Amino acid sequence: MRHGRKVRKLGVKPAHRHAMLSNMATSLILVGKIKTTTARAKVLQGKVDKLVTLAKRGDLHARRQVFAALRDDAAVTKLFTEIVPELKDIKGGYTKRAFFGRRLGDGASLCVVELNIEKKVVEEPKKKGKEKEEGKAEEGKAPKKEAKPKKEKKERKEKKPKPEKKEAHKETKVVKKKKSPTAK
């Protein structure tokens, strides 16, 4: 019986499972969004949330612990410098999971896992002073564009009837030869 055993095996051996989750966490941190099966996504969410919580401490020991889990300098650097400052005010729930559909080959349930970071929208700078007023005045005076007349469809040329093909071979009658009773 499996009392008290909460580890999801994911159908692979422990060493493979740890390496796979480490690689998936690295990809999620570097790219920001990955697609995987639902079972793997559930396990990955817990792992990444723990890594972000460690990184929020910000000390050297936490950085070394995160590096031991991820084994990638670029991912650790991005986690500590870009991701953690944006998640500083949030207490938990650093990732989100959305159902994606089913895989065609085996029908496995797929999910998209992404970091729960708000995307910053860059606003266009506003026009100041006279430029703004002139722009409004010109918009009011500008005549409306007239609709272009529709193009007439060209009539298609009638296709010439193709000449009948000459019969390449003449019909021949096949005559079966009767075997003589003496021939073997």
Helices and strands as residue ranges (DSSP letters): H 14-31, E 33-37, H 38-57, H 60-70, H 73-78, I 79-83, H 84-86, E 95-102, E 109-115, H 129-141
